Amino acid sequence: MLHSLYQEQTLPLSLDEAWSFFSSPRNLEAMTPPDLGFRIIHCPSDTMHEGQIIEYRVKALPLLWMTWVTEIKAVEDRRSFIDEQRFGPYRFWHHRHTFEAVEGGVKMTDLVHYALPFGPLGEIAHGLFVRRKLEGIFRFRREELDRRFGRPG
């Protein structure tokens, strides 16, 4: 089954400042909860581009480390980018990030479509903890970005 997660956040940044920060894969670690143990293993370029392959290590469960490989599928400069999982914990992962200049800053939108492996067992896991875990990751990100950049005035 395909699931989705949507989040919007406005930050008091110019479009150029927002794009500079979010289009660098190296900044992803700072926006990820520490309990995930998120580490970039392979990222040959600090500048995001279509076709870029990025390899991470994440802690899926206590003592269970996984490799997660994503590809940057599309980039519209200062507007959006899409990352898709090539290998990792999901059966399917498609994450579109969009950026729009608005009064007081930049509105950032995340839309994630994802599916879990293991059929009915994956759906049970989704209901029991995966959905809440993903929502917690995005809540952490929102709070961390507010702490780092502030809120629109």
Contact map, one row per residue, 1 for C-alpha under 8 A:
111000000000000000000000000000000000000000000000000000000000000000000000000000000000000000000000000000000000000000110000001000000000000000000000000000000
111100000000000000000000000000000000000000000000000000000000000000000000000000000000000000000000000000000000000011100000000000000000000000000000000000000
111110000000000000000000000000000000000000000000000000000000000000000000000000000000000000000000000000000000000011100000000000000000000000000000000000000
011111000000000000000000000000000000000000000000000000000000000000000000000000000000000000000000000000000000001111000000000000000000000000000000000000000
001111100000000000000000000000000000000000000000000000000000000000000000000000000000000000000000000000000000011110000000000000000000001000000000000000000
000111110000000000000000000000000000000000000000000000000000000000000000000000000000000000000000000000000000111100000000000000000000000000000000000000000
000011111000000000000000000000000000000000000000000000000000000000000000000000000000000000000000000000000000111000000000000000000000000001000000000000000
000001111100000000000000000000000000000000000000000000000000000000000000000000000000000000000000000000000011110000000000000000000000000000000000000000000
000000111110000000000000000000000000000000000000000000000000000000000000000000000000000000000000000000000011100000000000000000000000000000000100000000000
000000011111000000000000000000000000000000000000000000000000000000000000000000000000000000000000000000001111000000000000000000000000000000000000000000110
000000001111100000000000000000000000000000000000000000000000000000000000000000000000000000000000000000011111000000000000000000000000000000000000110011110
000000000111110000000000000000000000000000000000000000000000000000000000000000000000000000000000000000011100000000000000000000000000000000000000000011111
000000000011111111000000000000000000000000000000000000000000000000000000000000000000000000000000000000011100000000000000000000000000000000000000000010000
000000000001111111000000000000000000000000000000000000000000000000000000000000000000000000000000000010001100000000000000000000000000000000000000000000000
000000000000111111100000000000000000000000000000000000000000000000000000000001000000000000000000001110001100000000000000000000000000000000000000000000000
000000000000111111110000000000000000000000000000000000000000000000000000000001000000000000000000000000000000000000000000000000000000000000000000000000000
000000000000111111111000000000000000000000000000000000000000000000000000000000000000000000000000000000000000000000000000000000000000000000000000000000000
000000000000111111111100000000000000000000000000000000000000000000000000000000000000000000000000001000000100000000000000000000000000000000000000000000000
000000000000001111111110000000000000000000000000000000000000000000000000000001000000000000000000001000000000000000000000000000000000000000000000000000000
000000000000000111111111000000000000000000000000000000000000000000000000000000000000000000000000000000000000000000000000000000000000000000000000000000000
000000000000000011111111001000000000000000000000000000000000000000000000000000000000000000000000000000000000000000000000000000000000000000000000000000000
000000000000000001111111101100000000000000000000000000000000000000000000000000000000000000000000000000000000000000000000000000000000000000000000000000000
000000000000000000111111100000000000000000000011000000000000000000000000000000000000000000000000000000000000000000000000000000000000000000000000000000000
000000000000000000011111111100000000000000000111000000000000000000000000000000000000000000000000000000000000000000000000000000000000000000000000000000000
000000000000000000000111111100000000000000100111000000000000000000000000000000000000000000000000000000000000000000000000000000000000000000000000000000000
000000000000000000000001111110000000000100000100000000000000000000000000000000000000000000000000000000000000000000000000000000000000000000000000000000000
000000000000000000001101111111100000000000000000000000000000000000000000000000000000000000000000000000000000000000000000000000000000000000000000000000000
000000000000000000000101111111110000000000000000000000000000000000000000000000000000000000000000000000000000000000000000000000000000000000000000000000000
000000000000000000000000011111110000011100000000000000000000000000000000000000000000000000000000000000000000000000000000000000000000000000000000000000000
000000000000000000000000001111110000000000000000000000000000000000000000000000000000000000000000000000000000000000000000000000000000000000000000000000000
000000000000000000000000001111111000000000000000000000000000000000000000000000000000000000000000000000000000000000000000000000000000000000011001100000000
000000000000000000000000000111111101010000000000000000000000000000000000000000000000000000000000000000000000000000000000000000000000000010011000000000000
000000000000000000000000000000111111110000000000000000000000000000000000000000000000000000000000000000000000000000000000000000000000000010011000000000000
000000000000000000000000000000011111110000000000000000000000000000000000000000000000000000000000000000000000000000000000000000000000000000000000000000000
000000000000000000000000000000001111100000000000000000000010000000000000000000000000000000000000000000000000000000000000000000000000000000000000000000000
000000000000000000000000000000011111110000000000000000000111000000000000000000000000000000000000000000000000000000000000000000000000000000000000000000000
000000000000000000000000000000001111111000000000000000001110000000000000000000000000000000000000000000000000000000000000000000000000000000000000000000000
000000000000000000000000000010011101111100000000000000011110000000000000000000000000000000000000000000000000000000000000000000000000000000000000000000000
000000000000000000000000000010000000111110000000000000011100000000000000000000000000000000000000000000000000000000000000000000000000000000000000000000000
000000000000000000000000010010000000011111100000000001111000000000000000000000000000000000000000000000000000000000000000000000000000000000000000000000000
000000000000000000000000000000000000001111100000000001111000000000000000000000000000000000000000000000000000000000000000000000000000000000000000000000000
000000000000000000000000000000000000000111110000000001110000000000000000000000000000000000000000000000000000000000000000000000000000000000000000000000000
000000000000000000000000100000000000000111111100000011100000000000000000000000000000000000000000000000000000000000000000000000000000000000000000000000000
000000000000000000000000000000000000000001111100000001000000000000000000000000000000000000000000000000000000000000000000000000000000000000000000000000000
000000000000000000000000000000000000000000111111000000000000000000000000000000000000000000000000000000000000000000000000000000000000000000000000000000000
000000000000000000000001110000000000000000111111000000000000000000000000000000000000000000000000000000000000000000000000000000000000000000000000000000000
000000000000000000000011100000000000000000001111100000000000000000000000000000000000000000000000000000000000000000000000000000000000000000000000000000000
000000000000000000000011100000000000000000001111110100000000000000000001001000000000000000000000000000000000000000000000000000000000000000000000000000000
000000000000000000000000000000000000000000000011111100000000000000000001011000000000000000000000000000000000000000000000000000000000000000000000000000000
000000000000000000000000000000000000000000000001111100000000000000000011111000000000000000000000000000000000000000000000000000000000000000000000000000000
000000000000000000000000000000000000000000000000111110000000000000000011110000000000000000000000000000000000000000000000000000000000000000000000000000000
000000000000000000000000000000000000000000000001111111000000000000000011100000000000000000000000000000000000000000000000000000000000000000000000000000000
000000000000000000000000000000000000000000100000001111100000000000001111000000000000000000000000000000000000000000000000000000000000000000000000000000000
000000000000000000000000000000000000000111110000000111110000000000001110000000000000000000000000000000000000000000000000000000000000000000000000000000000
000000000000000000000000000000000000000111100000000011111000000000111100000000000000000000000000000000000000000000000000000000000000000000000000000000000
000000000000000000000000000000000000011111000000000001111100000000111000000000000000000000000000000000000000000000000000000000000000000000000000000000000
000000000000000000000000000000000000111110000000000000111110000011110000000000000000000000000000000000000000000000000000000000000000000000000000000000000
000000000000000000000000000000000001111000000000000000011111000011110000000000000000000000000000000000000000000000000000000000000000000000000000000000000
000000000000000000000000000000000011110000000000000000001111111111000000000000000000000000000000000000000000000000000000000000000000000000000000000000000
000000000000000000000000000000000001000000000000000000000111110111000000000000000000000010000000000000000000000000000000000000000000000000000000000000000
000000000000000000000000000000000000000000000000000000000011111110000000000000000000000000000000000000000000000000000000000000000000000000000000000000000
000000000000000000000000000000000000000000000000000000000011111100000000000000000000000000000000000000000000000000000000000000000000000000000000000000000
000000000000000000000000000000000000000000000000000000000010111110000000000000000000000000000000000000000000000000000000000000000000000000000000000000000
000000000000000000000000000000000000000000000000000000000011111111000000000000000000000000000000000000000000000000000000000000000000000000000000000000000
000000000000000000000000000000000000000000000000000000001111101111100000000000000000000000000000000000000000000000000000000000000000000000000000000000000
000000000000000000000000000000000000000000000000000000001111000111110000000000000000000110000000000000000000000000000000000000000000000000000000000000000
000000000000000000000000000000000000000000000000000000111100000011111000000000000000001100000000000000000000000000000000000000000000000000000000000000000
000000000000000000000000000000000000000000000000000000111100000001111100000000000000111110000000000000000000000000000000000000000000000000000000000000000
000000000000000000000000000000000000000000000000000011110000000000111110000000000000111100000000000000000000000000000000000000000000000000000000000000000
000000000000000000000000000000000000000000000000000011100000000000011111000000000011111000000000000000000000000000000000000000000000000000000000000000000
000000000000000000000000000000000000000000000000011111000000000000001111100000000011110000000000000000000000000000000000000000000000000000000000000000000
000000000000000000000000000000000000000000000001111110000000000000000111111000001111000000000000000000000000000000000000000000000000000000000000000000000
000000000000000000000000000000000000000000000000011100000000000000000011111000001111000000000000000000000000000000000000000000000000000000000000000000000
000000000000000000000000000000000000000000000000111000000000000000000001111100011110000000000000000000000000000000000000000000000000000000000000000000000
000000000000000000000000000000000000000000000001110000000000000000000001111110111100000000000000000000000000000000000000000000000000000000000000000000000
000000000000000000000000000000000000000000000000000000000000000000000000011111111000000000000000000000000000000000000000000000000000000000000000000000000
000000000000000000000000000000000000000000000000000000000000000000000000001111110000000000000000000000000000000000000000000000000000000000000000000000000
000000000000001100100000000000000000000000000000000000000000000000000000000111110000000000000000001000000000000000000000000000000000000000000000000000000
000000000000000000000000000000000000000000000000000000000000000000000000001111111000000000000000011100000000000000000000000000000000000000000000000000000
000000000000000000000000000000000000000000000000000000000000000000000000011111111100000000000001111000000000000000000000000000000000000000000000000000000
000000000000000000000000000000000000000000000000000000000000000000000001111100111110000000000001110000000000000000000000000000000000000000000000000000000
000000000000000000000000000000000000000000000000000000000000000000000001111000011111000000000111100000000000000000000000000000000000000000000000000000000
000000000000000000000000000000000000000000000000000000000000000000000111110000001111100000000111000000000000000000000000000000000000000000000000000000000
000000000000000000000000000000000000000000000000000000000000000000000111100000000111110000011110000000000000000000000000000000000000000000000000000000000
000000000000000000000000000000000000000000000000000000000000000000011110000000000011111101011100000000000000000000000000000000000000000000000000000000000
000000000000000000000000000000000000000000000000000000000000000000011110000000000001111100000000000000000000000000000000000000000000000000000000000000000
000000000000000000000000000000000000000000000000000000000000000000111100000000000000111111000000000000000000000000000000000000000000000000000000000000000
000000000000000000000000000000000000000000000000000000000000000001111000000000000000111111100000000000000000000000000000000000000000000000000000000000000
000000000000000000000000000000000000000000000000000000000001000001010000000000000000001111100000000000000000000000011000000000000000000000000000000000000
000000000000000000000000000000000000000000000000000000000000000000000000000000000000101111111000000000000000000001111000000000000000000000000000000000000
000000000000000000000000000000000000000000000000000000000000000000000000000000000000000111111000000000000000000001111000000000000000000000000000000000000
000000000000000000000000000000000000000000000000000000000000000000000000000000000001100001111100000000000000000011110000000000000000000000000000000000000
000000000000000000000000000000000000000000000000000000000000000000000000000000000001100001111110000000000000000111100000000000000000000000000000000000000
000000000000000000000000000000000000000000000000000000000000000000000000000000000111100000011111000000000000000111000000000000000000000000000000000000000
000000000000000000000000000000000000000000000000000000000000000000000000000000000111000000001111100000000000011110000000000000000000000000000000000000000
000000000000000000000000000000000000000000000000000000000000000000000000000000011110000000000111110000000000111100000000000000000000000000000000000000000
000000000000000000000000000000000000000000000000000000000000000000000000000000011100000000000011111000000001111000000000000000000000000000000000000000000
000000000000000000000000000000000000000000000000000000000000000000000000000000111000000000000001111100000001110000000000000000000000000000000000000000000
000000000000001001100000000000000000000000000000000000000000000000000000000001110000000000000000111110000111100000000000000000000000000000000000000000000
000000000000001000000000000000000000000000000000000000000000000000000000000000100000000000000000011111000111000000000000000000000000000000000000000000000
000000000000011000000000000000000000000000000000000000000000000000000000000000000000000000000000001111101110000000000000000000000000000000000000000000000
000000000000000000000000000000000000000000000000000000000000000000000000000000000000000000000000000111111110000000000000000000000000000000000000000000000
000000000000000000000000000000000000000000000000000000000000000000000000000000000000000000000000000011111100000000000000000000000000000000000000000000000
000000000011100000000000000000000000000000000000000000000000000000000000000000000000000000000000000001111100000000000000000000000000000000000000000000011
000000000111111000000000000000000000000000000000000000000000000000000000000000000000000000000000000011111110000000000000000000000000000000000000000000010
000000000111111001000000000000000000000000000000000000000000000000000000000000000000000000000000001111111111000000000000000000000000000000000000000000000
000000011110000000000000000000000000000000000000000000000000000000000000000000000000000000000000001111001111100000000000000000000000000000000000000000000
000000011110000000000000000000000000000000000000000000000000000000000000000000000000000000000000111100000111110000000000000000000000000000000000000000000
000001111000000000000000000000000000000000000000000000000000000000000000000000000000000000000001111000000011111000000000000000000000000000000000000000000
000011110000000000000000000000000000000000000000000000000000000000000000000000000000000000000011110000000001111100000000000000000000000000000000000000000
000111100000000000000000000000000000000000000000000000000000000000000000000000000000000000000011100000000000111110000000000000000000000000000000000000000
000111000000000000000000000000000000000000000000000000000000000000000000000000000000000000001111000000000000011111000000000000000000000000000000000000000
011110000000000000000000000000000000000000000000000000000000000000000000000000000000000000011110000000000000001111100000000000000000000000000000000000000
011100000000000000000000000000000000000000000000000000000000000000000000000000000000000001111100000000000000000111110000000000000000000000000000000000000
111000000000000000000000000000000000000000000000000000000000000000000000000000000000000001111000000000000000000011111000000000000000000000000000000000000
100000000000000000000000000000000000000000000000000000000000000000000000000000000000000011110000000000000000000001111110011001000000000000000000000000000
000000000000000000000000000000000000000000000000000000000000000000000000000000000000000011100000000000000000000000111110010000000000000000000000000000000
000000000000000000000000000000000000000000000000000000000000000000000000000000000000000000000000000000000000000000011111110000000000000000000000000000000
000000000000000000000000000000000000000000000000000000000000000000000000000000000000000000000000000000000000000000011111111000000000000000000000000000000
000000000000000000000000000000000000000000000000000000000000000000000000000000000000000000000000000000000000000000000111111100000000000000000000000000000
000000000000000000000000000000000000000000000000000000000000000000000000000000000000000000000000000000000000000000000111111110000000000000000000000000000
000000000000000000000000000000000000000000000000000000000000000000000000000000000000000000000000000000000000000000011111111111000000000000000000000000000
100000000000000000000000000000000000000000000000000000000000000000000000000000000000000000000000000000000000000000010011111111100000000000000000000000000
000000000000000000000000000000000000000000000000000000000000000000000000000000000000000000000000000000000000000000000001111111110000000000000000000000000
000000000000000000000000000000000000000000000000000000000000000000000000000000000000000000000000000000000000000000000000111111111100000000000000000000000
000000000000000000000000000000000000000000000000000000000000000000000000000000000000000000000000000000000000000000010000011111111110000000000000000000000
000000000000000000000000000000000000000000000000000000000000000000000000000000000000000000000000000000000000000000000000001111111110000000000000000000000
000000000000000000000000000000000000000000000000000000000000000000000000000000000000000000000000000000000000000000000000000111111111000000000000000000000
000000000000000000000000000000000000000000000000000000000000000000000000000000000000000000000000000000000000000000000000000011111111100000000000000000000
000000000000000000000000000000000000000000000000000000000000000000000000000000000000000000000000000000000000000000000000000011111111110000000000000000000
000000000000000000000000000000000000000000000000000000000000000000000000000000000000000000000000000000000000000000000000000001111111111000000000000000000
000000000000000000000000000000000000000000000000000000000000000000000000000000000000000000000000000000000000000000000000000000011111111100000000000000000
000000000000000000000000000000000000000000000000000000000000000000000000000000000000000000000000000000000000000000000000000000001111111110000000000000000
000000000000000000000000000000000000000000000000000000000000000000000000000000000000000000000000000000000000000000000000000000000111111111000000000000000
000010000000000000000000000000000000000000000000000000000000000000000000000000000000000000000000000000000000000000000000000000000011111111100000000000000
000000000000000000000000000000000000000000000000000000000000000000000000000000000000000000000000000000000000000000000000000000000001111111110000000000000
000000000000000000000000000000011000000000000000000000000000000000000000000000000000000000000000000000000000000000000000000000000000111111111000000000000
000000100000000000000000000000000000000000000000000000000000000000000000000000000000000000000000000000000000000000000000000000000000011111111100000000000
000000000000000000000000000000000000000000000000000000000000000000000000000000000000000000000000000000000000000000000000000000000000001111111110000000000
000000000000000000000000000000111000000000000000000000000000000000000000000000000000000000000000000000000000000000000000000000000000000111111111000000000
000000000000000000000000000000111000000000000000000000000000000000000000000000000000000000000000000000000000000000000000000000000000000011111111100000000
000000001000000000000000000000000000000000000000000000000000000000000000000000000000000000000000000000000000000000000000000000000000000001111111110000000
000000000000000000000000000000000000000000000000000000000000000000000000000000000000000000000000000000000000000000000000000000000000000000111111111000000
000000000000000000000000000000100000000000000000000000000000000000000000000000000000000000000000000000000000000000000000000000000000000000011111111100000
000000000010000000000000000000100000000000000000000000000000000000000000000000000000000000000000000000000000000000000000000000000000000000001111111111000
000000000010000000000000000000000000000000000000000000000000000000000000000000000000000000000000000000000000000000000000000000000000000000000111111111100
000000000000000000000000000000000000000000000000000000000000000000000000000000000000000000000000000000000000000000000000000000000000000000000011111111000
000000000000000000000000000000000000000000000000000000000000000000000000000000000000000000000000000000000000000000000000000000000000000000000001111111000
000000000011100000000000000000000000000000000000000000000000000000000000000000000000000000000000000000000000000000000000000000000000000000000000111111100
000000000011000000000000000000000000000000000000000000000000000000000000000000000000000000000000000000000000000000000000000000000000000000000000111111110
000000000111000000000000000000000000000000000000000000000000000000000000000000000000000000000000000000000000000000000000000000000000000000000000010011111
000000000111000000000000000000000000000000000000000000000000000000000000000000000000000000000000000000011000000000000000000000000000000000000000000001111
000000000001000000000000000000000000000000000000000000000000000000000000000000000000000000000000000000010000000000000000000000000000000000000000000000111
